[in-house]
Amino acid sequence: MNVSGPTIRVFTTCPQSKDGASESYAARVAEVARWSEEAEFHGILVYTDNSLVDPWLVAQLILQSTRSLSPLVAVQPVYMHPYAAAKMIASLAFLHGRRLDVNLVAGGFRKDLLALADETPHDDRYERLVEYAEVVRGLLSAARPFSFEGSYYRVRNLQLRPAVPQELRPSFFVSGSSPAGLEAARKLEATAVKYPQPAHEERSAADPNGTGLGIRVGIIARESDEEAWAVAHDRFPGSRMGQLTHRLAMEATDSHWHRQLSARQNGDEPIPDPYWLWPFQNYQTFCPYLVGSHERVAGELRAYADSGFRTLIVDIPVSPADLGHIGVALERALAPVAP
């Protein structure tokens, strides 16, 4: 007798504008979006911070370049009023007849927040985020003028036009590994996305209150461990400058996940455990990596799924082959197993 494996919703990550030339960036976004759709993934995460182009304009590019892929747009309350965010969702739904998803971000780089005169303490930023999402969600779903009275936002008899059909309304995600972030996701009945510890340390992740859980990781999977590690070392060589930048960023951050990951140390050598932090420690990416054979990576992914993580956001892909290997690992991770 077989038991069906768990279902996982998979997103890739969009290239960042600061990593390439302006004249080729739009084409690169469209290319990666099409790879992601051809791999039959659900959507693609679009970052936001002070150094990047506007994520809503990138989402527009993605919608124009694909048929069904859902942009997962990072939304930081400091950047725009919740009405403006709701209006953007409604406008894109109207123009394209497509839905997108919303990734609610409470923090960011400390210097970016200070440059915008936002000195709100860490946990208070998540309280503000909850109010922000309640206004956006209220505007998207209200059939009549909407009012809200909170500590951070107030609107009175505000109506969103054009209205958004039920089937085009977004799912909400909350980025954050801290207790405040998880509590915000619970209040909003949103998916809480974290940068995870190794799977064997996430055994108690399942939330009895039913909060959806997701992880963001990079994946380099190949037929053998040796091949995967060769790709990993070629892609992420050690960088003394990157290590120094990482250390400086650590000194200035109040990010729970950043400190949590930085407390661990990996070298550049292959390790039996597929969980690898070397790219993060060299300031080359901001998530852990899973490196190894399809079977080894599949085992780690299966363990995360068994712990309750049902959303997977993978790092920026380098090629369609990358996504193909990730697909093989996922297929093996989610295959039916004997009880």
C-alpha positions in Angstrom: 0.0 0.0 0.0 1.3 3.4 -0.9 0.7 6.8 0.6 0.6 9.9 -1.6 3.4 12.4 -0.9 2.8 15.9 0.2 2.1 18.8 -2.2 4.5 21.6 -2.4 4.0 25.0 -4.1 7.2 26.1 -5.8 8.5 29.5 -6.7 11.7 30.6 -8.3 13.4 34.0 -7.7 13.7 36.8 -10.3 17.1 38.2 -11.2 18.1 41.4 -9.5 18.5 44.6 -11.5 21.8 45.5 -9.7 23.4 42.2 -11.0 23.2 43.1 -14.6 23.3 45.8 -17.3 20.1 47.9 -17.8 19.9 47.2 -21.5 19.7 43.4 -20.9 17.8 43.2 -17.7 14.2 43.1 -19.1 15.1 40.3 -21.5 16.8 38.4 -18.6 13.7 38.7 -16.4 11.5 37.4 -19.3 13.9 34.6 -19.9 14.0 33.3 -16.3 10.2 33.7 -16.0 9.7 31.5 -19.1 12.1 28.9 -17.7 10.1 28.9 -14.5 6.8 28.5 -16.3 8.2 25.7 -18.5 9.3 23.9 -15.4 5.7 24.1 -14.2 6.5 26.1 -11.1 3.7 28.2 -9.5 5.4 31.6 -9.4 8.5 33.7 -9.1 9.6 36.0 -6.2 10.4 39.6 -7.1 12.7 41.3 -4.5 12.4 44.9 -3.3 15.0 47.2 -1.6 16.5 50.6 -2.1 19.0 49.4 -4.7 16.5 47.6 -7.0 14.1 48.7 -9.7 10.4 48.8 -8.7 9.0 45.3 -8.2 5.6 46.1 -9.6 7.2 47.1 -13.0 9.1 43.8 -12.9 5.9 42.0 -12.2 4.4 43.6 -15.3 7.3 42.3 -17.4 6.7 38.8 -16.0 3.0 38.9 -16.7 3.7 40.1 -20.3 6.2 37.3 -20.8 4.3 34.3 -19.5 0.8 32.7 -19.6 0.2 31.5 -16.0 3.2 32.2 -13.8 2.4 34.2 -10.6 4.7 37.0 -9.6 5.3 37.0 -5.9 5.8 40.7 -5.3 7.7 41.8 -2.2 5.9 44.7 -0.5 7.5 46.9 2.1 5.1 49.3 3.9 7.8 52.0 4.0 7.7 52.3 0.2 4.0 52.8 -0.5 0.6 53.3 1.2 -1.6 50.1 1.3 -4.1 51.8 -1.0 -1.4 52.1 -3.6 -0.4 48.5 -3.3 -4.1 47.4 -3.5 -4.5 49.6 -6.6 -1.5 48.0 -8.2 -2.9 44.5 -7.7 -6.3 45.6 -9.0 -4.7 47.3 -12.1 -2.6 44.3 -13.0 -5.5 42.0 -12.6 -7.6 44.2 -14.8 -5.0 44.7 -17.5 -3.9 41.0 -17.7 -6.7 38.9 -16.2 -4.0 37.3 -14.1 -3.3 37.0 -10.4 -0.2 37.7 -8.5 0.8 37.0 -4.9 2.1 39.3 -2.2 5.2 38.8 -0.1 5.0 41.1 2.9 8.4 42.3 4.1 8.8 44.1 7.5 12.5 44.8 7.4 15.3 45.2 5.0 18.8 46.5 5.0 19.2 48.7 8.1 20.8 51.5 6.2 18.0 51.5 3.7 15.4 51.9 6.5 17.4 54.7 8.2 17.8 56.5 4.9 14.0 56.6 4.8 13.8 57.8 8.4 12.2 54.6 9.5 13.4 53.8 13.0 10.5 51.6 13.9 11.7 48.8 16.3 11.9 45.2 14.9 8.7 43.7 16.5 6.7 46.9 15.9 7.4 46.7 12.2 5.5 43.4 12.2 2.6 45.0 14.0 2.6 47.7 11.3 2.8 44.9 8.6 -0.3 43.3 10.0 -2.3 46.5 9.7 -0.9 47.1 6.2 -2.1 43.7 5.0 -5.5 44.1 6.7 -6.0 47.4 4.7 -4.9 45.8 1.4 -7.0 42.7 1.9 -10.0 44.7 3.1 -9.8 46.9 0.0 -9.5 43.9 -2.3 -12.5 42.1 -0.9 -14.9 44.9 0.1 -18.0 45.2 -1.9 -18.7 48.6 -0.4 -16.5 51.5 0.9 -14.0 50.3 3.4 -12.9 51.8 6.7 -10.1 50.9 9.0 -8.8 52.5 12.2 -5.4 51.3 13.5 -2.2 52.5 15.1 -0.4 53.0 11.8 -3.1 53.3 9.1 -6.5 54.9 8.9 -8.9 55.0 5.9 -12.5 56.1 5.8 -15.0 55.0 3.2 -12.3 54.1 0.7 -13.3 52.0 -2.3 -11.0 50.2 -4.7 -11.7 50.5 -8.4 -11.5 48.4 -10.5 -12.7 45.7 -8.3 -10.7 42.4 -8.2 -12.6 39.2 -8.9 -12.3 36.5 -6.2 -10.3 34.2 -8.4 -7.7 36.9 -9.0 -7.1 38.0 -5.4 -3.6 37.3 -4.1 -2.3 34.9 -1.5 -0.3 36.6 1.2 3.1 35.6 2.5 5.1 37.0 5.4 8.9 36.9 5.3 10.4 36.5 8.8 11.9 33.8 11.0 11.4 35.7 14.3 8.6 35.0 16.7 7.1 38.4 15.7 7.2 37.4 12.0 5.5 34.1 12.7 2.9 35.7 14.8 2.2 38.2 12.1 1.7 35.4 9.6 -0.7 33.6 12.1 -2.8 36.7 12.5 -3.1 37.2 8.8 -3.5 33.5 8.0 -0.7 34.0 5.6 2.2 31.7 4.7 5.2 32.3 6.9 8.4 32.1 4.9 11.8 31.6 6.6 15.4 30.8 5.8 15.5 27.4 7.4 17.9 25.5 9.6 18.9 22.0 8.4 15.8 19.8 8.0 16.5 17.7 11.0 16.4 20.8 13.2 13.0 21.9 11.9 11.1 18.9 13.1 8.8 21.0 15.3 8.0 23.5 12.5 4.4 22.3 11.9 2.0 25.0 13.4 -1.0 23.6 15.3 -2.8 26.8 14.4 -2.6 25.9 10.7 -0.3 28.7 9.6 1.1 27.9 6.2 4.9 27.5 6.3 7.5 28.0 3.6 11.3 28.0 3.1 13.6 29.9 0.8 16.8 28.0 -0.2 19.1 27.6 -3.2 19.4 24.1 -4.7 22.3 22.6 -6.7 21.3 19.0 -7.5 23.0 16.7 -10.0 23.2 12.9 -10.6 26.0 12.5 -8.1 27.3 14.4 -5.0 30.7 14.9 -6.7 29.1 16.6 -9.8 26.8 18.8 -7.6 29.7 20.0 -5.4 31.9 20.7 -8.5 29.1 23.0 -9.8 28.7 24.6 -6.4 32.3 25.5 -6.0 32.5 26.9 -9.5 29.4 29.0 -9.0 30.4 30.3 -5.5 34.1 30.7 -5.1 35.4 32.1 -1.9 35.7 35.9 -1.6 37.6 37.7 1.1 35.8 40.9 0.2 32.5 39.2 0.4 33.3 37.7 3.8 34.2 41.2 5.1 31.0 42.7 3.7 29.0 39.9 5.3 30.7 40.6 8.7 29.9 44.4 8.4 26.3 43.7 7.5 26.0 41.4 10.5 27.2 44.2 12.8 24.4 46.6 11.5 21.4 44.2 11.2 18.6 43.5 13.6 17.3 40.7 11.3 16.5 37.5 13.2 17.2 35.2 10.3 20.5 36.9 9.4 21.9 36.5 12.9 20.5 32.9 13.1 22.3 31.8 9.9 25.4 33.7 10.7 25.8 31.8 13.9 26.6 28.8 11.8 29.9 28.3 10.0 30.6 26.3 6.8 33.8 26.1 4.8 34.0 25.7 1.0 34.7 21.9 1.3 32.0 19.3 0.5 30.2 18.1 3.6 28.0 15.0 4.1 25.0 17.2 5.0 23.6 18.9 1.9 22.9 22.1 3.9 25.6 24.7 2.9 26.0 28.3 4.0 29.2 29.2 2.1 27.5 31.4 -0.5 25.7 33.3 2.3 28.9 33.7 4.3 30.6 35.2 1.2 27.8 37.7 0.6 26.9 36.0 -2.7 23.3 35.2 -1.8 21.0 35.5 1.2 19.7 32.0 1.7 21.1 28.5 2.6 21.9 26.1 -0.2 21.1 22.4 -0.5 23.9 20.7 -2.5 24.2 17.0 -3.5 22.8 14.2 -5.6 19.2 14.2 -6.6 18.5 11.6 -3.9 20.4 13.4 -1.2 18.6 16.7 -1.9 15.3 14.9 -2.2 15.7 13.5 1.2 16.3 16.9 2.7 13.3 18.4 0.8 11.1 15.5 2.0 12.1 16.1 5.6 11.1 19.7 5.3 7.8 18.8 3.8 7.2 16.2 6.5 7.8 19.0 9.1 5.0 21.1 7.6 6.8 23.3 5.0 4.6 23.2 1.9 6.0 26.3 0.0 9.4 26.3 -1.5 11.1 29.4 -2.9 14.4 28.6 -4.7 17.2 31.0 -5.4 17.7 32.7 -8.8 18.3 30.0 -11.4 21.3 30.1 -13.7 19.9 28.0 -16.5 16.9 25.8 -17.5 19.1 22.8 -16.6 19.2 24.1 -13.0 15.4 24.0 -12.8 15.3 20.6 -14.5 17.6 19.1 -11.8 15.5 20.8 -9.1 12.5 19.2 -10.6 14.0 15.8 -10.5 14.9 16.2 -6.8 11.4 17.5 -6.1 9.8 14.6 -7.9 11.7 12.1 -5.9 11.0 14.0 -2.7 7.3 14.0 -3.2 6.9 10.5 -4.7 4.5 8.2 -2.8 6.2 6.3 0.0 5.3 3.1 1.9 3.8 3.9 5.4 
